[in-house]
């Protein structure tokens, strides 16, 4: 593959993945607006986020299997159109049940654009090129997550959050068309030999089992922090506007830098040491959010992002170092537990926030950070 076509491939991958992830967190910064508009609780409003994450978690493994059987471009086309159409429905409806249902369907089809794309890349690229493009893939997930939050709470006025769905859907349709039009053709015989280990067998392996719960616990806490942050900062003593709160999601950019840095750090002190360090930074930063100072909260959010991405990068590295085969299935399980953690965190912390406010979210988060801490210590031994 020539350098020019390789750069074009990176651009296509980045555009499609970023557009897909933009749809996930659109409603997160405007959850207080949705709560008031529909007259529901914070936990109920948060279903507009957790429904998407739950859909991704449920559909990840099936779409991974489909990618081995059907042309991936066809799957990408169907997935892109489905997510975009549901986005238009979200922008038009005034029924919360329809909104949550359409968000769930969006989640079901997002793996068609992400999991299947990763499978496609593994079939058309040599290993040295695959590593570079997957770097663009990871950066695109961060960019898309940030872009969705900015789109929902800043670029469009918060009271007009529905327009964000129209914009995101149009961007996704454009990225989907470009991917289907210009992605290189798949090689025949992609996929090679079938993995020998079943999902259940992989999940039962003690070393892998611990790493899967690291993904669950870290995402449980991380998704909860940014989901209930708008409620915390919009109330006393901060009384911050939606536009200001949305700007705080810029701390998410930390992940673009922290991912590669954590990989380098893991090569020096080990994956276990990086997990422990990341969990410690995450916990200290989480506690710092309890201090009623907006400046400290901003610094704490940077620490939370740094700790999370350090844990995430180290856990993914530890997982793949343990594998002699069945890498596709093992990594699919990792993604599954990752998103299940996000959905569980947003849902359960809705009750924690209702019962104890922000300290309830912090307390439950500190409890779940025990997963990466304990696993990191075990890896160090």
MARSE-552843 format. One record per residue: x, y, z of N, C-alpha, C in turn; residue in one letter. Coordinates in steps of 0.1 Angstrom, whole numbers, plus 2048, in hexadecimal, padded with zeros to 3 digits. Layout:
N
XYZXYZXYZA
...
This chain:
381
8087F480080080080080980D800X
8068167F780E8227F680B82B802X
81583480481383D81080784680FX
80484B8027F98538017EC84C804X
7EB8407FF7DE8388017DE834810X
7E98328167EA82E8247E583A82DX
7E984682A7E48528317D585382FX
7D08518237C28528207BA848828X
7C083C8297B98318327B8836840X
7C383B8457C38418537B884B855X
7B785484B7AC85E84C79E85884BX
79C84E84378F84884278C841850X
79583A85579383386279083D86DX
79884886D796852878788858876X
78485C86A77786286876C85986CX
76C84D86876184486B76084187AX
76B83E88076B83A88F767847897X
76D85289476985F89B75A862899X
75586088D74786388B73E85A892X
74284D89373A84389B73A8468A9X
74584A8AF74684C8BD74085A8C1X
73F8638B77388708BA72A86E8BEX
7238638B97158618BC71385C8CAX
71E8568D071C84F8DD7188598E8X
71F8648E971E86D8F571887A8F3X
71087B8E87098888E570188E8F0X
6FA8858F76F188B9026F788D90FX
70388891170A88891E70B896924X
7108A091D7118AE9237038B5925X
6F98B091E6EC8B79206E28AE928X
6E78A59306DE89D9386D58A5941X
6DA8B09476D18B89506C68BE947X
6C98C293B6BF8C89326B48BD92FX
6B98B192C6AF8A69296A78A2935X
6AD8A39416A68A094D69B8AA94FX
69D8B694D6938C194E6888C0943X
68D8BE9376848BE92C67A8B292DX
67E8A793167589B93266F899940X
6748A194A66F89F95767289295DX
67F88D95C68388096168F88296BX
69387797169F87897A6AC877972X
6B787A97A6C487A9736C786C96EX
6C38619766C68549716BE850965X
6B28559646AA8529586AF85A94BX
6B386694D6B986E9426C686793DX
6CD8619476DA85B9436D884F93BX
6CC84A93A6CA83E9316CD842922X
6CC84F91F6CF8539116DE85190EX
6E684E9186F484B9166F783C918X
6F28379236F58299276EE81F91DX
6E38239176DD81B90D6E6818901X
6ED8228FD6F68218F17028178F5X
70781A90171281190570E803907X
70280190C6FD7F390E6FB7EC900X
6F67F48F66F57EF8E97027EA8E3X
70C7F38E571A7EF8E071F7E38E6X
71D7E28F37227D68FB71B7C98F6X
70E7CA8F37077BE8EF70A7BA8E0X
70D7C38D870F7C18CA71D7BE8C5X
7267C18CE7357C08CB7387B28C6X
7357A88CE73979A8CA7327958BDX
7257978BC71E7938B072479A8A3X
7277A68A472C7AD89873A7A8895X
7427A58A074F79F89E74E792896X
74478A89974277E89273E780883X
73578A88173078D87473C79286BX
74579987175079E869759793863X
75878786975F77C863758775858X
74B77885674277184D73D779841X
73C78784373678F83974079A835X
73F7A08297477AB8257467B782FX
7517BB8347507C683E74B7D3839X
74D7D682D7487E38277397E3828X
7337D78257247D682571F7D9833X
7267D383D7227D584B7247E384FX
72F7EA84B7317F884E725800848X
7217FD83C71780583670A80483EX
7067F88416FA7F68496FA7FC856X
7067FB85D70780186A70781086AX
70E81686070E82486070082A85DX
6F98248546EB8298516E282785DX
6E381C8646DA81986F6DD82387BX
6EA82587E6ED82F8886E883D885X
6EA8418786E684E8746D7850874X
6D084686F6C184786F6BC84887EX
6C18408876BD8418956C184F89BX
6CC8558966D086289A6C586C896X
6C086B88A6B58748856A987388EX
6A686689269A86389A69C86A8A8X
6A88698AD6AB86F8BA6A987E8BAX
6AD8848AF6AB8938AD69D8978ABX
69488E8A76878928A467D88F8AFX
6808858B76768808C06758898CDX
6698898D36668908DF6628868EAX
6648798E766186E8F066D8688F5X
66F86890367C86390867E854906X
67384D90667483E90367983C8F5X
6748438EB6798428DD6888468DDX
68C8518E46998568E46A384B8E9X
69F8458F56A883B8FB6A882F8F2X
69D82B8EC69D81F8E36A68218D7X
6A582D8D16AD8308C56BC8318C8X
6BF8358D46CD8368D96D28278DBX
6C981E8E06CD8108E16D080A8D4X
6C880D8CA6CA8078BD6D780D8B7X
6DA81A8B96E781F8B56F28178BAX
6F18148C76FC80C8CE6FE7FF8C7X
6F27F88C46F37EB8BD6FB7EB8B0X
6FA7F68A97007F789C70E7FE89BX
7128048A671F80A8A672B8008A5X
72A7F48AA7357EA8A77367E7899X
72C7E989172D7E78827377F087CX
7397FC88374380687E750806885X
7517FF89075D7FF8997637F1899X
75C7E889F7627DA8A07647D4893X
75B7D688975C7D087C7687D7874X
7697E48777747EB8707827E6875X
7837E388278F7DE8877927D0881X
7887C887F78A7BB87978E7BD86AX
7887C686378C7C985679A7CD855X
79F7D685D7AD7DB85D7B77D085FX
7B37C68687BC7BB86A7BE7B285EX
7B47B38557B47AB8497BB7B183DX
7BC7BE83D7C17C58317CF7CB833X
7D47CC8407E07D38437EB7CA848X
7F87CC8448027C584B8047CA859X
80A7C286280B7C58708117D3873X
81B7D786C8227E486F8187EF86BX
8107EE8618077F885D7FA7F8866X
7F77EC86A7EB7EA8737ED7F2880X
7F97F18867FB7F88937F9807891X
7FE80C8867FD81B8847EE81F882X
7E681787A7D981B8787D0819885X
7D380F88C7CC80D8997CF8188A3X
7DA81E8A17DD82A8A97D38358A5X
7D18378987C78408947B983D899X
7B68308997A982A89E7A782F8ADX
7B182D8B57AF8308C37AE83F8C5X
7B68478BE7B48568BE7A685A8BAX
7A18538B07948578AB7898548B5X
78A84A8BE7818478C87818528D2X
78C8578D678D8638DF78786F8D9X
78B8728CC78687E8C577787D8C3X
7728718C07638708BE75C8728CBX
76186C8D675B86E8E375A87C8E7X
7658838E57668918E975D8998DFX
75D8968D275589E8C974689D8CBX
7428918CF73388F8D372F8988DEX
7388988E87358A18F47348AF8F0X
73E8B48E873F8C28E47338C58DBX
72F8BC8D37248BE8C97178BF8D1X
7158B78DB7098B78E37078C38ECX
7128C88F27118D28FC7178DF8F9X
71E8E18EE7258ED8EC7238F38DEX
7268EA8D37248EF8C57168F38C3X
70C8EB8C76FE8EE8C66FA8F38D4X
6F18FD8D56ED9018E26E68F68EAX
6E88F58F76E38E98FE6D48E78FDX
6CC8F28FC6BE8F08FA6BA8EB8EDX
6C38EB8E36C18E58D66CA8D98D3X
6CA8D08DD6D38C58DD6CF8BB8D1X
6C38BC8CD6BE8B38C26C68B58B5X
6CA8C28B36D28C58A76DF8BD8A6X
6E48BA8B26F18B38B36EF8A58ACX
6E489F8AE6E18928A76E1893898X
6DB89E8936DB8A08856E98A187FX
6F18AA8866FF8AC88170789F882X
70689888D70E88B88E709881884X
6FD8808816F88768776FD87A869X
6FD88686670288A858711888857X
71888A862727887862729879860X
72187186772386286671F85D858X
71586285271185D84571D86183BX
72386C83C72E87083473A867836X
73D86484274985B84574684D841X
73A84884273683B83E73783A82FX
732844827733843819741843814X
74A84C81B75884C81775F83F81AX
75C83982576282C82875E82181EX
75182081B74C816812752818804X
7548258017588297F37678267F2X
76F82A7FC77E82A7FA786821802X
78081980B78881081378D805809X
79A80180A79F7F68017977EA801X
7977E27F778F7D57F77967CB801X
78D7C38067927B98107997AE808X
7A37A880F7AA79C8097A179080AX
7A378780179B77A8027A277280DX
79976A81479E76281E7A176982BX
79C77582D79F77C83979A775845X
7A277585079E76F85C7A6763860X
7AB75C8567B47518597AD746860X
7B573F8697AF7348707A673987BX
79D73187F793735889799733897X
79673C8A079B73C8AD79672F8B4X
79F7298BC79D71C8C279671E8D0X
7987298D779272A8E47847318E3X
77B72C8EB76E7328EB76E73F8F4X
7647478F37637538FB76374F90AX
75B74490D75A74091B76873B921X
76F73491977C72F91D78673A91FX
78574491678E75091878A758925X
77D75992777976193377D75A940X
77E74D93F78174594C78F74594FX
7987499467A67499497A9754953X
7B075095E7B175A9697B8766965X
7C376595E7CA77195A7C277B951X
7BA7759487B277D93F7A6782947X
7A077A95079577E95879778B960X
7A378B9667A679796E7A77A4965X
7AD7A29597AE7AE9507A17B294BX
7977A994878A7AD9447837B594FX
7857B295B77F7BA9667857C7968X
7927C89647987D59647917DF95AX
78E7D994E7877E19447797E5949X
7727DC94F7657DE9557667E9960X
76F7E896976F7F19757747FF970X
77E80096878380D96477881595CX
77280E95376781594B75B818953X
75881095D74D81296674F82096DX
75B82297275D82F97975E83B96FX
76683996576884495B75B849955X
75384095074684494A73D84B954X
73D84696073584C96A73985A96EX
74685D96F74B86A972746874968X
74887195B74487B95173587B94EX
72E87195272087195071987A95BX
71D87996771788097271E88E976X
72989196F72F89D9707268A996DX
71E8A99637158B496070B8B796CX
7068AD9726FD8AE97D7048B5989X
7108B098C7188B599771C8C3995X
7218C798A7268D598871B8DF985X
70F8DA9807048E497E6FD8E898AX
6FF8E09956F98E39A27028EB9ABX
6FD8ED9B87058F49C27128EC9C5X
71D8F29C871F9019C97259079BBX
7258FE9B172C9039A472290B99BX
71690599870C90C99071290F982X
71990697C72090896F716906964X
71890D95970F90C94D7138FF946X
7098FB93D70C8EF9357188F192CX
7198FD92672490091D7328FF925X
73290493173F9029397428F493CX
7388ED94073A8DE94473E8D7937X
7398DA92C73D8D392074B8D591DX
7518E191F75F8E491D7688DB925X
7638D693176B8CE93976E8C0933X
7658BC9297688B09227748B1919X
77A8BC9177878BE9107928B6918X
7908B492579A8AC92C79B89E926X
79289A91E79288D91779E88C90EX
7A38979097AE8979007BA891907X
7BA8909147C588A91B7C787B916X
7BC8759127BD86790D7C6866900X
7C68708F87CD8708EB7DC86E8EEX
7E18758F97EF8758FD7F2869906X
7E886690F7EB85C91A7EC84E914X
7E484B90A7E483D9057F2839901X
7F98408F780783C8F481183D8FFX
80F84790881884991381783E91DX
80B83991F80982D92880F821922X
80F81F91581681490F825814911X
82A82091083982291383C81F921X
83482492A83682293983581393CX
82B80C93682A7FE9398367F6935X
83D7FA92A8497F39268547F5930X
85380093985D80294385A7FC950X
84E7FE95584B7F99628417ED962X
83D7E99568337DE9558257E2955X
81D7DA94F80E7DD94E8087DE95CX
80C7D59658077D697380A7E297AX
8167E797981A7F397F8137FF97AX
8107FF96D80980A9667FA80A96BX
7F47FE96C7E77FD9717E680397FX
7EF7FF9887EF8049967F0813996X
7FA81898E7FC82798E7F082E988X
7EA82997E7DE82F9787D282F982X
7D08239897C68229937C882D99EX
7D482E9A37D78389AD7D48469A9X
7D984A99D7D68579977C7859996X
7C084F9917B285098F7AB85299CX
7AE84B9A77A884C9B47AA8599BAX
7B785E9BA7BA86B9C07B28769B9X
7B28769AC7AB8809A479C87F9A7X
7968739A87888729AB7858789B9X
78D8769C378B87C9D078C88B9CFX
7958909C779789E9C678B8A69C0X
78289E9B97768A59B476C8A99BFX
76E8A39CB7658A69D67688B49DCX
7748BA9D97788C79DE7708D19D5X
76A8DA9DC7618E49D57698EF9CFX
7718EC9C57798F69BE7798F29AFX
7748FA9A77738F79997808F5992X
78B8FC9977988FA99279D8EC995X
79B8E89A179F8DA9A57978CF99EX
78B8D299B7838C89947888C7986X
78C8D197F7928D197279F8C9972X
7A88CB97C7B48C497D7B18B5980X
7A78B39887A48A598C79F89D97FX
7978A497779389D96A79E899961X
7A88A29617B489E9597BB89295FX
7BC89196D7C18869737B9879971X
7AC87B9717A387096F7A586A961X
7A68739577A886E9497B6867948X
7C086D94E7CE86794E7CD859954X
7C78589607C784B9677BF84195FX
7B48459597AC83B9527B3836945X
7B983F93E7BF83A9317CC832934X
7D283593F7DE82D9447D981F947X
7CE81E94E7C98109517C5809945X
7BE81093C7B880A9307C3805927X
7CE80D9257D980991C7E17FD922X
7E37FE92F7EA7F39367E27E6936X
7D57E79387CD7DB9387CD7D492AX
7CB7DC9207CB7D79127D97D190FX
7E47D79137F17D19117F37C4919X
7EE7C49257EF7B792D7E77AC927X
7DB7AF9227D37A591B7DA79F910X
7DF7A79077E57A18FA7F279B8FDX
7F979E90880679790B803789910X
7F77879157F377A91B7EE770910X
7EB7759047E576D8FA7EE7668F1X
7EC7598EF7F47528E47EB7508D8X
7DE7528D97D57518CE7C87568D2X
7BE7558CA7B075A8CC7B07688D0X
7B87708C97BA77E8CC7AD7868C9X
7A67838BE79A78A8BB78F7888C5X
78D77C8C97827798D378677F8E1X
79377E8E47977838F17957928F2X
7997998E77977A88E77897AC8E6X
7807A48E07727A78DF76C7A68EDX
77079C8F576C79B9037707A790BX
77C7AC9087817B890F7787C490CX
7757C690076C7D18FC75E7CF902X
7597C290274C7C090874C7C4917X
7567C091F7567C392D7587D292FX
7607D89267627E79267557EE925X
74D7EB91C7407F291A7357EE924X
7367E292872D7DE9337307E6940X
73D7E89427407F094E73B7FE94CX
73C80494073681193E727812941X
72080893B71280893D70E80694BX
7157FD9527127FA960715806969X
72080D96672481896E71A82496DX
71682796170C83295F6FF82E966X
6FB8229656EE81E96B6EF81E97AX
6F88179806F981598E6FC822995X
70582B98E7088379946FC841994X
6F283E98B6E684698C6DF845999X
6DF83999F6DA8379AC6E383C9B7X
6F083B9B56F98409BF6F884F9BFX
6F68569B46F58649B46E88699BAX
6DD8619B76D08659BD6D18639CCX
6D885A9D26D88579E06E28609E7X
6EE8629E16F98699E96FF8749E1X
6FA8789D57008829CD70D87F9C8X
7168899C57238869BF72C87D9C8X
72C87F9D67348769DE7308679DCX
7238649D971F8579D67268519C9X
72785A9BF72E8569B373D8539B6X
74385C9BD75185B9C175484E9C9X
74B84B9D374D8409DB74C8339D3X
7428329CB7408269C374C8249B9X
7518309B475C82F9AB76982A9B1X
76B82F9BD77782A9C577781B9C7X
76B8169CA7698089CC76C8009BFX
7688049B376A7FD9A77797FF9A2X
7808099A678E80A9A37968009AAX
7907F89B37977ED9B979B7E29AEX
7937E19A37967D79997A37DA992X
7A67E698D7B37E89877BF7E8991X
7BC7ED99D7C67ED9A77CA7DF9ABX
7C17D69AE7C47C89B27CA7C09A6X
7C57C299A7CB7BB98F7D97C098CX
7DB7CD98D7E97D398B7F37CD995X
7EF7CC9A27F77C69AC7FA7B79A9X
7F07B09A47F27A29A07FB7A1995X
7FA7AA98B8037A997F8117AC983X
8137B598D8217B89918277AD998X
8207A499E8257989A482978D99AX
